[in-house]
């Protein structure tokens, strides 16, 4: 007992004078002891060591001091308490005390003096990890590692140290009697999602003050899906990102919009950056055959992707300046890791089919309709015996069950200094429409080499070749459109089995089987995309990086219609052919300085300075010919009529950029960026654009009043503002242009075709964002909400000029478009047991688009130039037309809403009685995923939904007019036939003399849908026998895509955007339908 008293008194004498000299001003009233100690710690450079349960026996603390010493404050704090304290170096140790009845003395529980533990924390490669949290379990004592991963901590003799670091598995190690610790931390594949890729670097998710969406592609719920293009991975899974697959064509494009469309004539596609290289996603369609647009992103294998990060607000994307007004999608591919060599083989095979058919009339019903339409206008019925007509199901003829298969092989691994990833894949996809298909071969090589402690080099490179078998399906003359409207009374084949080219009713529409069989329409694409980089460590925390990247695309298109009488083109031209060669060559050099520094543990800085220079060159040569001598010889030289054209252009971009990130106590985060872009697309007056941004975040969850709530993991509020630009205007839009073809008396001449506008400037987008992130129950519930307002000014629009100028219009910066909306996401871990896990992911996005200023007046667009109109005060994609009230029982014509009250319904093209019928912008979109696993079995179900958008159904517009030889759907059975009929469809009338077929709400249909987008399930086989055979893991899986769709839309599929743009959004021009697919797969790792 005496020994204990002496030990305690001796320990108290070790308090240094500097510690007591620290002054404290504090007032606490009925506060728990632990809270009082936390308040004291905020004002002194001391750590407290205590057992939390021990403090529960203490009494509430009451005192108020001003500029008092630490000794005085501690005396007041522990007055009349069952506890006492001692100070050793800079640690205050709390312990129990007891009263001895016999001697009336205080007995203090013996406390071992703290010991100093030193150590180093490294990753699996032996590289020191700075900023690792090292804490004593169940205490407030903790430190962080320095820039080299070293740490020093004072702890009691007995205790457990907890090491935690973003992206790594948290580990606990006993610290008993250890003099030194060398700790190796392993990467946590699940926690990697806590690190997001931002422009020119990465950032811990807790430090992010911008709106960034992330997707880990390596997760089982995505890895098993038969996805052929990267953007399809994002559909419905990230808030604020609306993706519409324009058509179901193999290798076809998708429309990707991040927080709505902002431009009318400029581009609305986001910027894609793959491993630091901006990807050219230009529309390469139109060189031959009028087929659907080629998708440049289809050249990237989804299997090579590690993660996708979406920079949605201006604060996140402004670092990319003039290319970032539509957001940025950053794709990071897989890399090798220091480990034993790993070989992975993945294969799947399956089939695709069209999920829905349009119910059409058979031959006899079609014949009755044709006769009725003629009789109603006074003509004789053209078909003598409709009941004797046969029926050809043209949809059955053109659609097929089509196979799909994919094989992938990868090799990865490395040593401490060398890491590599090598992969190869082959995809074969036969289209569900005859004559269509897509094949792709990919090779990727990623390599990292650490030369020494200061120098690292690497390369990321992918090369591929693809072939697209194309059929014209994206317009009214395509195979799908013909199959809908072609007479069912025309046989597909002759009696001898040969294809029938004759149509006695419509001579200018070919047999779709002949189009697929006779017309060659192929596209061959070769692409190389990648970069090489060098990283040099100048000083601790200061690094230089230089990279040079390339994006090379070669596209060859071949179109040929043989010189025979089987097709309309073949008969009229005696054969025609077109060969085109397109080359798009881009390179970029980027140089950055990055400085990371932590001051006094509480102040973290990251500074980025950079310079970038980018150039791109486009060349296209098109040669065409007609009047071929022989069908077997398809070379253009064998034709007698030849023509050729060539075009070329280039552009360049020089940029300077910077960014500052600052974090205080992991609680307050600030970020600012500034970029200057100089573009060759603008004249000297406005060559340079300046794009600033600023953002801030406050982690309320780090405050003490929330730390006491154990169920609150983190709460963070965010705010940001920034300005970005849009330079997608064409390479010579600001220049005065001259064109040829102006000849005079046999001499060639040139004339000006475009006026110069030296004041033409960037379309500028300013965006404000407010966000809230919350995490509860140790990350089992995560919720985020963002509200934004995005205003684009200086739209590039054609403004009319006086006739005396010699030009009709000039492109100027006029007009505004605004987008505003809300995004919500919820992720929950519902059950987390050893053998059973269940999690859900939900997101929903609301966006409102409006043209707020349009000085030049309305811009009619869309079908026949009037169904869709760009109009001030309305969203892009707004439909106008007649509002049909009913079918008049007396006349069989439509009663239409008479807006101007003149009693007459004029032609719809005059728009006098046209009303807003709706718009193609959905009111909200989103997705819902459920993922479960039981032991080695796992499954996921993903639902995708879109609500509130309208679609112009072109097929129904054509066949629903009941005025020509076109076939019609079974809706025609409900047409008006005689006075007094109550019908839903107007009377049949040859030539449509009463204009019942005008654009109206009859063909504008609700495009809302709920789709079971995919279901995937798999089983992992792991056992000792397999490991002895060298197989680390064997996975068998099955997946279904586009399984069920719930919608009121009467077309093939509500997910459609025929033209792939935003001005004529929502037009279904009998597009190639989406395919439903089922597949089985196997993944083996060796």
Secondary structure, DSSP 4 states (H G I P E B T S, - for coil): -HHHHHHHHHHHTT--HHHHH-EEEEEEEEE-HHHHHHHHHTTSS-EEE--HHHHTTSPPEEEEEEEEEHHHHHHHHTTT-SEEEEEETTEEEEEEEEEETTTTEEEE---PPPEEEEEEEE-TTS-B-TT-EEEETTSS-EEE--TTSEEEEEE-SS-EEEEE-TTB--EEEE-TT-SEEEEE--B-TTGGGGEEEETTEEEEGGG--S-EEEEETTSHHHHTS---SGGGGTTTTSTTEEEEES---TTB-EEEEESS---SSS--PPEEEETTEEEP----TTSSTT-PPB-GGGGS-GGGEEEEEEE-SHHHHGGGGGG-TT-EEEEEE----SEEEEEEEEEEEEEEEES----B--HHHHHHHHHHHHHTTTPPPS-S-GGG-----HHHHHB--EEEEEEEEEEEEE-SSEEEEEEEEEEEEE-SBTT-EEEEEEEEEEEEEE-SSSEEEEEEEEEEEEEEE----SSTTSHHHHHHHS-TTS-SB-TTS-B----SS-TTS--HHHHHHH-EEEEEEEEEEEEEEEEEEEETTEEEEEEEEEEEEEEEEEEEE-SSSSSHHHHHHS-EEEEEEEEEEEEEEEEEEEEEEEETTTEEEEEEEEEEEEEEEEEEEEEEEEEES-SS---GGGEEEEEEEEEEEEEEEEEEEEEEEEEETTTEEEEEEEEEEEETTS-GGG-EEEEEEEEEEEEGGGSHHHHT-TTEEEEEEEEEEEEEEE--S-TTTTS-EEES---BTTB---EEEE---TT---EEEEEEEEEEEEEETTTTEEEEEEEEEEEEES-EEEEE--GGGT-SEEEEE--EEEEEEEEEEEEEEEEE-SSEEEEEEEEEEEEEEEEEE-TT--EEESGGGTSEEE-TTS-TTEEEEB-EEEE-TTTSSEEE--SS-SS----GGG-TT-EEEEESS-SEEEEEEEEEEETTEEEEEEEEEEES-EEEEHHHHHHTT--SS---BGGGGGB--STT---SB----TT-TT-TTSSBTTTEEE--EEEEEEEEEEEEE--HHHHHTT-SEEEEEEEEEEEEEEE---SS-S---TT-SSTTTTEESSPPPPEEEEEEEEEEE-
